[in-house]
Amino acid sequence: MLSTEDRPDLQNETTQEIIDRVNREAWKDRRVLIIGVTGFVGSWLSEILSSPEIGARIYGLVRRQSNPNLVNIEHVLHRDNLSLLKGDLHDIGSILTAIRESEAEVVFHLAAQSFVPYSFASPMDTYVTNVIGTINVLEALRLASHEVVMHFAGSSEEYGLVLAGTEHYEEMLRKYGAILPPPQRDEEGKVVAETPVSETNPLRTVGTSPYGSSKRQAEDACRTYVSCYGSKVHLTRAFNHTGPRRGNEFVSSEITRQIAMGIKHGRKEVRLGNLSSIRDFNDVREIVLGYLLSIEKGVPGEVYNLACGRGTSIGDLLNLALNTAKQNFQSIEMSYRMDESRLRPTDLPILVGDATKARNDLGWQPVIPLERTILEMIEYNVARV
């Protein structure tokens, strides 16, 4: 059994593996503005691009607050090639100022209201932040005095209801009454399964969340700016991604946090909502690499799925995390308990992606195993609970 002390640099080793796969010539000394730099993905993007090996010039847009939350990036703030600028997604003037002061060549727009359950409770805030906020960034780039390339971080939640076959379609039809656009059928009249999901799959509002709907509308605005104004906007739809620093409101973090509580404080239960949903889990650093490759090799206005293509149910993810904890820490016994407060008004049954296009066009291929990511998350939470 290996303890955390026996393997103190696992997180750094994984990050270094990604750094070694980045095209350094494409990013060295490149001026990059990250909107959402303090967030989960933004912190990893800034850490990787500002590393001594890559050496990009990073400017992070931070909301105007008396006490901004910098915990995700505090370990890289000492780097000379990382600077923070004050601004707000709702204030187009501040975005224009940040573009001018940074002389940005590339903008990564990662800021969003990204927690699906919160979007049900506060749909207006979700739509304003994700749709109007994105349009503010697009308009700022259109008005900028120099050409700027932008990456928009889309989401697999944009696909909405994905149909697994005839039986699933009939079940969903009874639930929702109407499903548009309707599914394709084969010669025998059976519904053609839509998994794994490719970029040409229908984007269905039925069954999705205000979050998924808002990201779809924001992406549509991006494509409009590409076609109407010639904006250089690169689009990806990342499927579920996780890793150290993921907010505890997300299921993978909540699982590993509660297991860390069992390891350190003897907690006996893991309380979660629906365990049957199937998702395509990826390491956040693989997703960052996909974002970089979309800028390097992607076509503006085209969409690229970032997914491993393997479905894992929340129940299987829980079992994987529990087994990983038993193998690497003092043995613990924890049981699952349903927490109805974590159930959503609608929950997409399955989201597994087809990333063939990203593999062929961008050369993106995820290799970090989920088991390793989960172990790093457990270690991360053990050090903090």
C-alpha positions in Angstrom: 0.0 0.0 0.0 1.4 3.4 -1.1 0.7 6.4 1.1 0.6 10.0 -0.1 4.1 10.5 1.3 5.4 7.7 -0.9 4.0 9.4 -3.9 4.2 13.2 -3.2 4.6 14.3 -6.8 1.9 12.4 -8.6 -0.1 15.5 -9.5 3.0 17.3 -10.7 4.1 14.2 -12.7 0.7 14.2 -14.5 0.9 17.9 -15.2 4.4 17.6 -16.5 3.2 14.8 -18.9 0.8 17.3 -20.4 3.4 20.1 -20.6 5.7 17.7 -22.5 2.9 17.2 -25.1 2.3 20.9 -25.7 3.7 22.5 -28.9 6.1 24.9 -27.3 6.9 26.8 -30.4 3.2 27.6 -30.9 2.9 29.2 -27.4 6.3 30.5 -26.3 6.0 34.3 -25.7 2.4 34.3 -27.0 0.2 36.8 -25.3 -2.8 35.1 -23.9 -5.8 36.5 -22.0 -7.7 34.0 -19.9 -11.3 35.1 -18.9 -12.1 32.8 -16.0 -8.4 32.4 -14.9 -9.3 31.6 -11.2 -11.8 28.9 -12.1 -11.1 25.2 -12.3 -10.0 24.9 -16.0 -8.6 28.4 -16.1 -6.2 27.6 -13.2 -4.8 24.6 -15.1 -4.6 26.5 -18.4 -2.7 29.3 -16.7 -0.4 26.9 -14.9 0.5 24.9 -18.0 1.0 27.9 -20.3 3.0 30.0 -17.8 5.3 27.1 -17.0 9.0 27.7 -17.6 8.9 25.0 -20.4 6.1 26.8 -22.3 6.7 30.4 -21.4 3.6 32.1 -22.7 2.6 35.6 -21.5 -0.5 35.1 -19.4 -3.0 37.7 -18.4 -5.9 36.6 -16.3 -9.1 38.6 -16.0 -10.3 38.8 -12.4 -13.6 40.2 -11.3 -13.5 43.5 -9.4 -13.9 42.4 -5.8 -12.4 43.6 -2.6 -11.2 40.1 -1.8 -11.0 38.0 -5.0 -10.8 34.2 -4.6 -7.3 33.3 -5.9 -6.9 30.0 -4.2 -6.7 28.0 -7.4 -3.8 30.1 -8.8 -2.0 31.3 -5.7 0.8 28.7 -6.3 1.7 30.4 -9.7 1.2 34.0 -8.9 4.9 34.5 -8.3 5.7 33.8 -12.0 6.9 36.8 -13.9 4.9 35.9 -17.0 1.5 35.8 -15.3 -0.4 39.1 -14.6 -3.9 39.7 -13.3 -6.2 42.4 -14.8 -9.5 43.6 -13.2 -12.6 43.3 -15.2 -16.1 41.9 -15.4 -17.9 39.6 -17.9 -20.9 41.9 -17.8 -18.9 45.1 -18.6 -17.8 45.2 -22.2 -15.6 48.2 -21.5 -13.5 46.3 -19.0 -13.0 43.5 -21.5 -11.9 45.9 -24.2 -9.5 47.5 -21.7 -8.0 44.0 -20.8 -7.5 43.2 -24.5 -5.8 46.5 -25.0 -3.6 46.3 -21.9 -2.6 42.7 -22.5 -2.2 43.1 -26.3 -3.7 39.7 -26.4 -3.2 37.5 -29.4 -5.5 34.7 -28.0 -8.4 34.9 -25.7 -9.7 31.8 -23.8 -13.3 32.5 -22.7 -13.8 30.1 -19.8 -15.9 32.2 -17.5 -19.4 30.8 -17.0 -22.1 29.8 -14.5 -21.3 26.2 -14.9 -23.0 24.3 -12.1 -26.1 22.6 -13.5 -28.2 22.3 -10.3 -27.7 26.1 -9.7 -29.0 26.8 -13.2 -32.3 25.3 -12.2 -32.5 27.5 -9.2 -31.3 30.7 -10.9 -31.9 30.4 -14.7 -31.9 34.2 -15.3 -28.4 34.6 -13.8 -27.2 31.6 -15.8 -28.5 33.0 -19.1 -27.2 36.5 -18.5 -23.8 35.3 -17.5 -23.4 32.6 -20.1 -25.1 34.2 -23.1 -24.8 38.0 -22.7 -21.4 37.6 -21.1 -20.2 35.7 -24.2 -21.7 38.3 -26.5 -19.8 40.9 -24.6 -16.5 39.1 -25.2 -17.3 38.6 -28.9 -18.2 42.2 -29.3 -15.1 43.4 -27.5 -13.0 41.3 -29.9 -14.9 42.7 -32.9 -14.1 46.2 -31.7 -10.5 45.6 -30.7 -7.8 47.5 -32.7 -6.0 44.3 -33.6 -7.0 40.7 -34.6 -7.5 38.4 -31.7 -8.2 34.6 -31.9 -10.7 33.3 -29.4 -11.5 29.9 -27.9 -15.0 29.3 -26.6 -15.4 26.5 -24.0 -18.6 24.7 -24.9 -20.2 21.8 -23.1 -21.6 18.3 -23.8 -24.7 19.6 -22.0 -25.6 21.4 -25.2 -26.7 18.1 -26.8 -29.5 17.8 -24.3 -31.5 14.6 -24.6 -29.4 11.9 -26.3 -31.5 8.8 -27.4 -30.1 5.3 -26.9 -32.7 3.5 -29.0 -36.4 2.9 -29.6 -37.3 1.9 -26.1 -35.5 4.9 -24.6 -37.2 7.2 -27.1 -40.7 5.9 -26.2 -39.9 6.3 -22.5 -38.8 9.9 -23.0 -41.7 10.7 -25.3 -44.1 9.6 -22.5 -42.2 11.8 -20.1 -41.9 15.0 -22.2 -44.8 14.7 -24.7 -42.8 15.9 -27.6 -39.1 15.5 -28.6 -37.7 17.9 -31.2 -35.8 17.4 -33.4 -37.1 13.8 -33.8 -34.6 11.0 -34.0 -33.5 9.2 -37.2 -34.9 5.8 -37.9 -33.5 2.8 -39.7 -35.2 0.8 -42.5 -37.2 -1.2 -40.0 -38.4 2.0 -38.3 -36.3 1.6 -35.2 -34.7 4.7 -33.6 -31.0 4.9 -34.4 -29.0 5.1 -31.3 -27.2 8.4 -30.9 -24.4 7.3 -28.7 -21.5 8.0 -28.7 -22.4 11.5 -29.5 -20.8 13.2 -32.5 -20.7 16.9 -33.4 -23.6 16.4 -35.9 -26.0 15.0 -33.2 -29.2 17.1 -32.7 -29.0 19.8 -30.0 -32.2 19.1 -28.1 -33.6 21.5 -25.5 -35.9 18.7 -24.2 -34.4 17.2 -21.1 -31.5 19.6 -20.8 -30.9 22.3 -18.1 -30.8 26.1 -18.3 -27.0 25.7 -18.2 -27.0 23.4 -21.3 -29.4 25.7 -23.1 -27.4 28.8 -22.2 -24.2 27.3 -23.5 -25.8 26.3 -26.7 -27.1 29.8 -27.3 -23.7 31.2 -26.5 -22.1 28.9 -29.0 -24.6 29.9 -31.6 -23.6 33.6 -31.0 -20.0 32.6 -31.6 -20.8 31.0 -34.9 -22.8 34.1 -35.9 -19.8 36.3 -35.3 -17.7 33.9 -37.3 -20.1 34.0 -40.3 -21.1 37.7 -40.1 -17.9 39.4 -39.0 -15.2 37.0 -39.8 -14.3 36.5 -36.1 -11.7 33.9 -35.4 -13.6 31.8 -32.8 -12.6 28.2 -32.1 -15.2 26.0 -30.5 -15.0 22.8 -28.4 -17.6 20.8 -26.5 -15.9 19.2 -23.6 -17.5 16.3 -21.9 -17.3 15.9 -18.2 -13.8 16.8 -17.0 -12.5 16.5 -13.5 -9.3 16.6 -11.4 -7.8 18.4 -8.4 -9.4 21.8 -7.7 -12.7 20.8 -9.1 -15.5 22.5 -7.0 -17.2 20.4 -4.4 -20.6 21.0 -6.1 -19.6 18.6 -8.9 -20.2 14.9 -8.3 -16.6 13.6 -8.8 -15.3 16.2 -6.3 -18.1 15.5 -3.9 -17.4 11.7 -4.0 -13.6 12.2 -3.4 -14.2 14.8 -0.7 -16.5 12.6 1.2 -14.1 9.7 0.9 -11.3 11.9 2.1 -13.5 12.6 5.2 -13.8 8.9 5.7 -10.0 8.5 5.5 -9.2 11.3 7.9 -12.2 11.6 10.1 -13.9 8.2 10.0 -17.0 9.2 8.0 -19.0 6.1 7.2 -21.4 7.2 4.4 -21.2 8.8 1.0 -24.4 10.8 0.3 -25.2 11.4 -3.3 -28.2 11.7 -5.6 -28.8 9.7 -8.8 -26.2 7.0 -9.4 -27.5 5.8 -12.8 -26.5 8.7 -15.0 -23.7 7.8 -17.4 -21.0 10.3 -18.2 -17.8 10.6 -20.2 -15.1 11.5 -17.6 -11.9 13.1 -18.7 -8.8 14.6 -16.9 -9.0 18.4 -16.9 -5.4 18.6 -18.2 -6.3 16.6 -21.3 -9.1 19.1 -21.9 -6.7 22.0 -21.6 -4.5 20.3 -24.2 -7.6 20.0 -26.4 -8.2 23.7 -26.1 -4.7 24.5 -27.1 -4.8 22.2 -30.1 -8.1 23.7 -31.3 -6.4 27.1 -31.5 -3.3 25.6 -33.3 -5.1 23.3 -35.8 -8.8 23.9 -35.6 -11.0 25.8 -38.1 -12.9 28.8 -36.8 -16.6 28.1 -36.4 -16.1 24.3 -36.5 -17.0 22.3 -33.3 -14.8 19.6 -31.8 -15.9 17.1 -29.1 -13.4 16.5 -26.4 -14.2 13.1 -24.9 -12.6 9.7 -24.1 -15.6 7.8 -25.5 -16.1 5.6 -22.4 -19.2 5.9 -20.3 -19.0 5.6 -16.5 -22.1 5.6 -14.3 -22.0 7.7 -11.2 -22.4 4.4 -9.2 -19.4 3.0 -11.0 -17.4 6.2 -10.4 -18.2 5.9 -6.7 -17.1 2.2 -6.6 -13.9 3.2 -8.4 -13.1 5.9 -5.9 -13.8 3.6 -2.9 -11.6 0.9 -4.3 -8.9 3.4 -5.1 -9.0 4.7 -1.5 -8.8 1.1 -0.1 -5.7 0.4 -2.3 -3.8 3.5 -1.5 -4.8 4.5 2.1 -5.7 2.9 5.3 -8.6 0.6 4.6 -12.0 2.3 5.0 -15.6 1.0 4.8 -18.2 3.4 3.5 -21.7 2.9 2.3 -23.9 4.9 -0.1 -27.0 6.8 1.1 -29.5 8.5 -1.2 -29.6 12.3 -0.7 -32.8 13.5 -2.3 -31.7 17.2 -2.1 -29.1 16.4 -4.8 -31.7 15.2 -7.3 -32.3 17.4 -10.3 -35.6 18.3 -12.0 -34.2 16.7 -15.2 -31.1 14.6 -15.5 -29.7 13.5 -18.9 -29.4 9.7 -18.6 -26.3 9.3 -20.8 -23.7 11.6 -22.3 -20.8 9.8 -24.0 -18.8 11.5 -26.7 -17.3 10.6 -30.0 -14.0 12.5 -30.4 -13.0 11.1 -33.8 -13.0 14.6 -35.3 -10.7 16.0 -32.6 -8.4 13.0 -33.0 -8.2 13.3 -36.8 -8.1 17.0 -37.2 -6.4 18.2 -34.1 -4.3 15.2 -33.1 -5.9 15.1 -29.7 -5.8 11.8 -27.9 -6.5 11.5 -24.1 -4.3 9.0 -22.3 -4.5 9.8 -18.6 -6.5 6.9 -16.9 -9.6 7.9 -14.8 -8.1 5.8 -11.9 -5.1 8.1 -11.7 -7.2 11.3 -11.8 -9.5 10.0 -9.0 -6.4 9.1 -6.9 -5.0 12.6 -7.3 -8.4 14.1 -6.3 -8.6 11.9 -3.2 -5.0 13.0 -2.2 -5.9 16.6 -2.9 -8.9 16.4 -0.6 -7.2 14.4 2.1 -4.7 17.3 2.4 -7.6 19.8 2.8 -10.5 18.3 4.8 
